[in-house]
Amino acid sequence: MNWEKLIEAYSLKNAIEHDGKAQESRVISSLFHEGLKPEEIKEVIKLVKETINKINSWTLLEQKAKYAEIEKLTSKRKVREGLPELPNAKGKPVLRLAPYPSGPLHIGNARTYLINDYYAKKYKGKLIFIMDDTIGSEEKPIAKDAYKLIPEGFDWLGIKYKKPIIYRSDRLNIYYEYAEKLIRMNKAYVCSCSQEKIKGNREKMKECACRQYPVKQQLERWKKMFDAKPGELVLRIKTSMEDRNPAFRDRVLLKIADRIHPRVGKKYRVWPLLDFSNSIDDHLLEITHIIRGKDLMIESDMEKFIWNIFGWKHAEIIHTGLLRLKGIKISKSKGQQEIKSGKYTGWDDPRTWSIQSLEKRGIQAEALKEFLLDFGLTERETEASLESLYAKNRELLHPIAKKVSFTLEKGNAKIIMDTGEVVYGSVPGKLKKGIYHLLKWGYCNLVKPGRINEFWFAHP
């Protein structure tokens, strides 16, 4: 693609919108919408800088005259200005944040939380923070420090939620009450079948024998769940065994786990799964709009199924497509393992891509918010390059960063690159806390000044 004309068109458009001064990050963001590929970035950025310098030297009248000639080039794909209107937003909507505390917020899941915050602020609604700290699984356990790290991440991003935080681990008796109601309504049953047997029944569209027991016997089995061993009994919802999605057939609502919970210890052994706790809380907390990832569509269907059983009003559910970032693979469970082993220095290690690591590297919250919200509200899966984030960040940091020279030699500075590679060098003088631009290297946030300094680059 010939980028020269497109860059000129978008630079002129942006300059006119900002009193004659085009902004590099805005122009680059527009080019990504036009299909800019990672391998083209280096060449294009140089051209963007040259074009902006030229256009910013013109008068506003000259810019408008030139843009009138080439305006049609920017009409191919309109760049989003704000998110679309929230469907059925009558009055003041109530939205919620419901993170599972297996680790801190990271660059991947922050987008959905920012979208919820955007709409709560736009419509002057309410944003509720529900810590989804049910027991989880052995493969994905709760991380105790996440109780502190997640609110820190929300605060850094400027997400405003209603206090106090609601913890699901404090609401077990509520879930038990509604579980028993479902049993009494003959809509749920206690199952003792093995996973293999349940899988076979689903494939054959055959009802489990446990499902046939009368309500009185189901209630007795429900009481036995609280003394049974993990895996012996589970509570299942009664759905159609002919449902087109086998995974929807008689899903588990509550299970037994003996793991020690970080907040409530061994107080509870019977724990709800996401489908069930969400459906109850979203009703009781009067949530009007649920914005969540597309990967939770079956959980959304289960919520609607349970709301219908109780005759409850449905919240508006909106799904967002997965945002994939080129060259990044995020795993909180792997992060936990690497931190325990000592391979990572902590959750603020740049290889975790956590909010804490981004802050330490010098990424500005405003740059991250703008970068993530630029992708809009869509169910389509999107793949993006981080270069747009780095461009936005450079624009914010350039006027405020303290500039110092950097010499690559064994010395008093330790630099950890994006890849995790460690290099050493010397920086003149004793540096204080703050944002620095190591000339020819990049921006970073010096958090703990000292004889041995660790610099985590925001970008090269």
C-alpha positions as CSV (number, residue, x, y, z in Angstrom):
1,M,0.0,0.0,0.0
2,N,1.1,3.5,-0.8
3,W,1.1,5.1,2.7
4,E,2.4,8.5,1.7
5,K,-1.0,10.0,0.6
6,L,-2.9,8.4,3.5
7,I,-0.5,9.7,6.1
8,E,-0.8,13.2,4.6
9,A,-4.6,13.0,4.6
10,Y,-4.8,11.7,8.2
11,S,-2.2,14.2,9.4
12,L,-4.1,17.1,7.8
13,K,-7.4,15.9,9.3
14,N,-5.9,15.6,12.7
15,A,-4.1,19.0,12.5
16,I,-7.4,20.7,11.6
17,E,-9.1,19.0,14.6
18,H,-6.4,20.2,16.9
19,D,-5.8,23.9,16.0
20,G,-3.2,23.2,13.4
21,K,-1.1,20.7,15.3
22,A,-1.2,17.1,14.2
23,Q,-0.5,14.4,16.8
24,E,1.7,11.4,15.9
25,S,-0.2,8.8,18.0
26,R,-3.6,9.8,16.5
27,V,-2.3,9.5,12.9
28,I,-0.7,6.1,13.6
29,S,-3.9,4.9,15.2
30,S,-5.8,5.8,12.1
31,L,-3.3,3.9,9.9
32,F,-3.8,0.7,12.0
33,H,-7.5,1.0,11.1
34,E,-6.4,1.1,7.5
35,G,-4.5,-2.2,7.8
36,L,-1.0,-1.1,8.8
37,K,1.1,-4.3,9.4
38,P,3.8,-4.7,12.0
39,E,6.6,-5.2,9.4
40,E,5.7,-1.7,7.9
41,I,5.8,0.2,11.2
42,K,9.4,1.3,11.1
43,E,9.2,2.7,7.6
44,V,5.8,4.4,8.2
45,I,6.7,6.0,11.6
46,K,9.6,7.8,9.9
47,L,7.3,9.1,7.2
48,V,4.6,10.1,9.8
49,K,7.2,12.3,11.7
50,E,8.4,14.0,8.5
51,T,4.8,14.6,7.3
52,I,3.6,16.0,10.6
53,N,6.6,18.3,10.9
54,K,5.9,19.7,7.4
55,I,2.1,20.1,8.0
56,N,2.5,21.6,11.4
57,S,4.6,24.4,9.8
58,W,1.6,25.4,7.6
59,T,-1.1,27.8,8.6
60,L,-4.5,26.4,9.5
61,L,-5.9,28.0,6.3
62,E,-3.3,26.2,4.2
63,Q,-4.0,22.9,6.0
64,K,-7.8,23.2,5.3
65,A,-7.2,24.0,1.6
66,K,-4.9,21.0,1.1
67,Y,-7.2,18.7,3.1
68,A,-10.1,19.6,0.9
69,E,-8.2,18.2,-2.1
70,I,-7.6,14.7,-0.5
71,E,-10.3,14.4,2.1
72,K,-11.9,11.4,0.3
73,L,-8.9,9.3,1.3
74,T,-9.9,9.3,4.9
75,S,-13.5,8.3,4.2
76,K,-12.7,4.7,3.4
77,R,-13.1,3.7,7.0
78,K,-14.3,6.2,9.6
79,V,-12.2,6.2,12.7
80,R,-14.3,5.7,15.8
81,E,-15.1,8.8,17.9
82,G,-16.2,7.4,21.3
83,L,-18.1,4.2,21.8
84,P,-21.6,3.6,20.5
85,E,-24.7,4.3,22.5
86,L,-25.4,1.8,25.2
87,P,-28.5,-0.3,24.2
88,N,-31.6,0.2,26.3
89,A,-29.9,2.7,28.6
90,K,-33.0,4.0,30.4
91,G,-32.3,6.1,33.4
92,K,-29.0,5.5,35.2
93,P,-27.5,2.1,34.2
94,V,-25.9,-0.2,36.7
95,L,-22.8,-2.1,35.5
96,R,-20.3,-4.3,37.2
97,L,-16.7,-5.3,37.4
98,A,-16.3,-9.0,38.4
99,P,-12.6,-10.0,38.2
100,Y,-11.4,-13.4,39.4
101,P,-8.4,-12.8,41.7
102,S,-5.9,-15.3,40.1
103,G,-3.5,-12.3,39.6
104,P,-3.5,-8.6,38.8
105,L,-5.3,-6.9,35.9
106,H,-3.3,-7.0,32.7
107,I,-3.2,-5.4,29.3
108,G,-5.6,-8.0,27.9
109,N,-8.5,-7.9,30.4
110,A,-8.3,-4.2,31.1
111,R,-10.2,-3.3,27.9
112,T,-13.5,-4.8,29.1
113,Y,-13.3,-3.1,32.5
114,L,-12.5,0.3,30.8
115,I,-15.6,-0.1,28.6
116,N,-17.8,-0.7,31.6
117,D,-16.3,2.4,33.3
118,Y,-16.8,4.4,30.1
119,Y,-20.5,3.7,30.0
120,A,-21.0,4.2,33.8
121,K,-19.5,7.7,33.5
122,K,-21.2,8.6,30.2
123,Y,-24.7,7.8,31.5
124,K,-23.9,8.9,35.1
125,G,-24.7,5.4,36.2
126,K,-23.3,3.1,38.9
127,L,-20.3,0.7,38.6
128,I,-20.2,-2.1,41.2
129,F,-17.0,-4.0,42.0
130,I,-17.7,-7.7,42.8
131,M,-14.6,-9.7,43.6
132,D,-15.4,-13.1,42.0
133,D,-13.4,-15.0,44.7
134,T,-15.1,-18.3,44.6
135,I,-12.7,-21.2,45.1
136,G,-11.7,-21.6,41.5
137,S,-9.7,-24.6,40.5
138,E,-6.4,-26.3,41.3
139,E,-5.1,-25.3,37.9
140,K,-6.2,-21.7,38.4
141,P,-6.1,-20.9,42.2
142,I,-6.7,-17.5,43.8
143,A,-3.6,-15.4,44.4
144,K,-3.7,-13.7,47.8
145,D,-1.9,-10.6,46.6
146,A,-4.5,-10.1,43.8
147,Y,-6.9,-8.7,46.4
148,K,-4.6,-5.7,46.6
149,L,-3.3,-5.7,43.1
150,I,-6.7,-5.6,41.3
151,P,-8.0,-2.5,43.1
152,E,-4.6,-0.8,42.5
153,G,-5.0,-1.5,38.8
154,F,-8.5,0.0,38.7
155,D,-7.3,3.1,40.6
156,W,-4.4,3.6,38.3
157,L,-6.7,3.3,35.2
158,G,-9.0,5.9,36.8
159,I,-11.9,3.4,37.0
160,K,-14.4,4.7,39.5
161,Y,-16.5,2.1,41.2
162,K,-19.0,2.1,44.1
163,K,-17.5,1.2,47.5
164,P,-17.2,-1.0,49.4
165,I,-16.0,-3.9,47.3
166,I,-18.4,-6.9,47.3
167,Y,-16.7,-10.3,47.9
168,R,-18.4,-13.4,46.7
169,S,-16.7,-15.3,49.5
170,D,-18.9,-13.4,51.9
171,R,-22.1,-14.4,50.1
172,L,-22.1,-18.2,50.2
173,N,-25.2,-18.4,52.4
174,I,-27.1,-16.4,49.7
175,Y,-26.1,-18.9,47.0
176,Y,-27.1,-21.8,49.2
177,E,-30.5,-20.3,49.7
178,Y,-31.2,-20.0,46.0
179,A,-29.7,-23.4,45.3
180,E,-32.2,-24.9,47.7
181,K,-35.0,-22.9,46.0
182,L,-34.1,-24.5,42.7
183,I,-34.2,-28.0,44.2
184,R,-37.6,-27.3,45.7
185,M,-38.8,-26.1,42.3
186,N,-37.5,-29.4,40.9
187,K,-35.1,-27.4,38.6
188,A,-31.9,-28.7,40.1
189,Y,-30.6,-32.0,41.4
190,V,-27.6,-33.5,43.3
191,C,-25.5,-35.8,41.1
192,S,-23.1,-38.5,42.1
193,C,-22.1,-39.7,38.6
194,S,-18.5,-39.7,37.4
195,Q,-17.3,-37.2,34.8
196,E,-17.0,-40.0,32.2
197,K,-20.7,-41.1,32.8
198,I,-22.0,-37.5,32.5
199,K,-20.0,-37.1,29.3
200,G,-21.5,-40.2,27.9
201,N,-25.0,-39.2,28.9
202,R,-24.5,-35.8,27.2
203,E,-23.4,-37.5,24.0
204,K,-26.4,-39.9,24.1
205,M,-28.8,-37.1,25.1
206,K,-29.7,-39.3,28.1
207,E,-30.8,-38.0,31.5
208,C,-28.8,-39.0,34.5
209,A,-30.4,-41.5,37.0
210,C,-29.7,-39.0,39.8
211,R,-32.0,-36.5,38.1
212,Q,-35.0,-38.8,38.7
213,Y,-35.0,-38.7,42.5
214,P,-38.0,-36.8,44.0
215,V,-37.5,-33.4,45.5
216,K,-37.5,-34.7,49.1
217,Q,-34.7,-37.0,48.4
218,Q,-32.8,-34.3,46.5
219,L,-33.0,-32.1,49.5
220,E,-31.5,-34.9,51.7
221,R,-28.7,-35.4,49.2
222,W,-28.1,-31.6,49.1
223,K,-27.5,-31.7,52.9
224,K,-25.1,-34.6,52.4
225,M,-23.0,-32.4,50.0
226,F,-21.7,-30.4,53.0
227,D,-20.0,-33.5,54.5
228,A,-19.1,-35.4,51.3
229,K,-15.7,-35.6,49.7
230,P,-14.7,-33.5,46.7
231,G,-16.0,-35.0,43.5
232,E,-18.5,-37.3,45.2
233,L,-21.5,-34.9,44.8
234,V,-22.3,-31.8,42.7
235,L,-25.5,-29.8,42.2
236,R,-26.6,-29.6,38.6
237,I,-29.2,-27.5,36.8
238,K,-31.9,-29.4,34.9
239,T,-31.7,-28.4,31.2
240,S,-32.8,-30.2,28.1
241,M,-30.5,-33.1,27.3
242,E,-31.3,-32.5,23.7
243,D,-29.9,-28.9,23.8
244,R,-27.8,-28.2,20.6
245,N,-24.8,-27.4,22.8
246,P,-23.7,-30.5,24.8
247,A,-21.8,-28.3,27.3
248,F,-25.2,-26.7,28.2
249,R,-26.8,-30.0,29.2
250,D,-27.2,-30.2,33.0
251,R,-24.3,-27.9,33.9
252,V,-22.8,-27.9,37.4
253,L,-24.0,-25.1,39.7
254,L,-22.1,-25.9,42.9
255,K,-19.2,-28.3,43.7
256,I,-17.2,-29.4,46.8
257,A,-13.6,-28.2,47.4
258,D,-11.4,-28.5,50.4
259,R,-8.7,-26.0,49.4
260,I,-8.0,-23.3,51.9
261,H,-9.5,-20.0,50.8
262,P,-7.3,-16.8,51.3
263,R,-10.1,-14.9,52.9
264,V,-12.4,-17.4,54.6
265,G,-10.1,-20.3,55.2
266,K,-12.0,-23.6,55.6
267,K,-15.3,-22.0,56.6
268,Y,-17.0,-23.3,53.4
269,R,-16.6,-26.5,51.4
270,V,-19.5,-26.1,48.8
271,W,-18.7,-23.4,46.2
272,P,-20.8,-22.0,43.3
273,L,-19.5,-21.9,39.8
274,L,-19.5,-18.7,37.7
275,D,-22.8,-19.3,36.0
276,F,-24.7,-19.6,39.2
277,S,-23.1,-16.9,41.4
278,N,-23.3,-14.4,38.5
279,S,-27.0,-15.1,37.8
280,I,-27.9,-14.6,41.5
281,D,-25.8,-11.5,42.1
282,D,-26.7,-9.7,38.8
283,H,-30.3,-9.9,39.9
284,L,-29.9,-9.0,43.6
285,L,-27.5,-6.1,42.8
286,E,-29.9,-4.9,40.1
287,I,-27.3,-4.9,37.3
288,T,-28.9,-3.5,34.1
289,H,-26.0,-4.1,31.7
290,I,-23.3,-6.8,31.6
291,I,-20.4,-6.2,29.3
292,R,-18.1,-9.2,29.1
293,G,-15.9,-11.2,26.8
294,K,-17.3,-13.3,24.0
295,D,-15.6,-16.3,25.6
296,L,-18.3,-16.2,28.3
297,M,-21.3,-16.6,25.9
298,I,-22.4,-20.0,27.4
299,E,-22.3,-18.4,30.9
300,S,-24.6,-15.7,29.6
301,D,-27.0,-18.3,28.2
302,M,-27.0,-20.0,31.6
303,E,-27.7,-16.7,33.4
304,K,-30.7,-16.2,31.2
305,F,-31.9,-19.7,31.8
306,I,-31.8,-19.2,35.6
307,W,-33.4,-15.8,35.4
308,N,-36.3,-17.4,33.5
309,I,-36.8,-20.1,36.1
310,F,-37.2,-17.4,38.8
311,G,-39.1,-15.0,36.5
312,W,-36.5,-12.3,36.9
313,K,-36.0,-9.4,34.6
314,H,-33.1,-9.8,32.2
315,A,-30.1,-7.6,32.2
316,E,-28.8,-6.4,28.8
317,I,-25.8,-8.6,27.9
318,I,-23.1,-7.3,25.5
319,H,-20.2,-9.4,24.4
320,T,-16.8,-8.1,23.3
321,G,-14.4,-9.9,21.0
322,L,-11.0,-11.0,22.1
323,L,-8.2,-8.5,21.6
324,R,-5.0,-10.2,20.6
325,L,-1.7,-8.3,20.8
326,K,1.0,-9.3,18.4
327,G,3.9,-10.9,20.1
328,I,2.3,-11.2,23.5
329,K,1.0,-14.3,25.3
330,I,-0.5,-13.5,28.7
331,S,-1.1,-16.3,31.4
332,K,-1.8,-15.4,35.0
333,S,-1.3,-19.0,36.1
334,K,2.1,-19.1,34.3
335,G,2.9,-15.7,35.9
336,Q,2.1,-17.2,39.4
337,Q,4.5,-20.2,38.7
338,E,7.3,-18.0,37.4
339,I,7.1,-15.6,40.3
340,K,7.2,-18.6,42.8
341,S,10.2,-20.1,41.0
342,G,12.0,-16.8,41.1
343,K,12.2,-16.5,37.3
344,Y,10.1,-13.3,37.4
345,T,10.8,-10.6,40.0
346,G,7.2,-10.2,40.9
347,W,3.9,-9.1,39.3
348,D,5.5,-5.9,38.2
349,D,8.0,-7.9,36.0
350,P,7.5,-6.6,32.4
351,R,7.0,-10.2,31.2
352,T,3.7,-10.5,33.1
353,W,2.1,-7.5,31.2
354,S,0.3,-6.6,34.4
355,I,-1.0,-3.1,35.0
356,Q,1.7,-2.8,37.7
357,S,4.4,-3.7,35.2
358,L,3.1,-1.2,32.7
359,E,3.1,1.6,35.2
360,K,6.7,0.7,36.3
361,R,7.9,0.7,32.7
362,G,6.6,4.3,32.2
363,I,3.4,3.6,30.3
364,Q,0.9,6.3,31.1
365,A,-2.7,5.3,32.1
366,E,-4.1,7.7,29.6
367,A,-2.2,6.2,26.8
368,L,-3.3,2.7,27.7
369,K,-7.0,3.8,28.0
370,E,-7.0,5.5,24.7
371,F,-5.2,2.6,23.0
372,L,-7.7,0.0,24.3
373,L,-10.9,2.0,23.8
374,D,-9.8,2.8,20.2
375,F,-10.9,-0.8,19.3
376,G,-14.5,0.0,20.1
377,L,-17.3,-2.3,21.2
378,T,-17.4,-5.2,18.8
379,E,-17.8,-9.0,18.9
380,R,-15.2,-9.4,16.3
381,E,-11.8,-10.8,17.3
382,T,-9.1,-8.1,16.8
383,E,-5.4,-8.4,16.4
384,A,-3.3,-5.3,17.0
385,S,0.3,-4.1,17.4
386,L,1.6,-2.3,20.4
387,E,3.3,0.3,18.3
388,S,0.1,2.4,18.5
389,L,0.3,2.3,22.3
390,Y,3.9,3.2,22.3
391,A,3.3,6.2,20.0
392,K,0.5,7.5,22.2
393,N,2.8,7.1,25.2
394,R,5.8,8.8,23.6
395,E,3.5,11.8,22.9
396,L,2.5,12.1,26.5
397,L,6.0,11.5,28.0
398,H,8.1,13.6,25.6
399,P,7.4,16.9,27.3
400,I,7.6,15.7,30.9
401,A,10.4,13.0,30.9
402,K,13.8,13.9,32.3
403,K,16.4,13.3,29.6
404,V,19.7,11.6,30.4
405,S,22.4,10.0,28.3
406,F,23.1,6.3,28.7
407,T,26.3,4.4,28.0
408,L,26.2,0.7,27.5
409,E,28.8,-0.8,29.8
410,K,29.0,-2.8,33.0
411,G,27.9,-0.2,35.5
412,N,25.3,0.8,37.9
413,A,22.2,0.4,35.8
414,K,20.3,-2.8,35.0
415,I,17.9,-2.7,32.0
416,I,15.3,-5.4,31.4
417,M,14.0,-5.3,27.9
418,D,10.6,-6.4,26.6
419,T,11.9,-9.8,25.8
420,G,13.3,-10.3,29.4
421,E,16.9,-9.8,28.2
422,V,19.0,-8.0,30.8
423,V,21.7,-5.4,29.7
424,Y,23.8,-3.1,31.9
425,G,25.0,0.4,31.5
426,S,25.9,3.6,33.3
427,V,23.9,6.7,33.8
428,P,25.6,9.9,34.9
429,G,24.7,11.4,38.3
430,K,22.4,10.1,41.0
431,L,18.9,9.7,39.6
432,K,15.7,10.4,41.6
433,K,12.3,8.7,41.3
434,G,10.4,9.7,38.1
435,I,10.0,9.2,34.4
436,Y,13.2,9.3,32.3
437,H,14.0,9.2,28.7
438,L,17.3,7.3,28.2
439,L,18.4,8.9,25.0
440,K,18.6,6.4,22.1
441,W,17.1,3.7,24.4
442,G,13.6,4.6,25.5
443,Y,11.4,5.8,28.3
444,C,11.2,4.2,31.7
445,N,9.9,4.8,35.2
446,L,12.6,4.8,37.9
447,V,10.7,3.5,41.0
448,K,13.5,2.6,43.5
449,P,16.6,4.8,43.1
450,G,19.8,3.4,44.4
451,R,23.3,2.3,43.6
452,I,21.9,-0.5,41.4
453,N,19.0,0.8,39.3
454,E,16.5,-1.3,37.4
455,F,15.1,0.3,34.3
456,W,12.1,-1.4,32.6
457,F,11.6,0.1,29.2
458,A,8.2,1.3,28.1
459,H,9.4,0.8,24.6
460,P,12.7,1.1,22.6
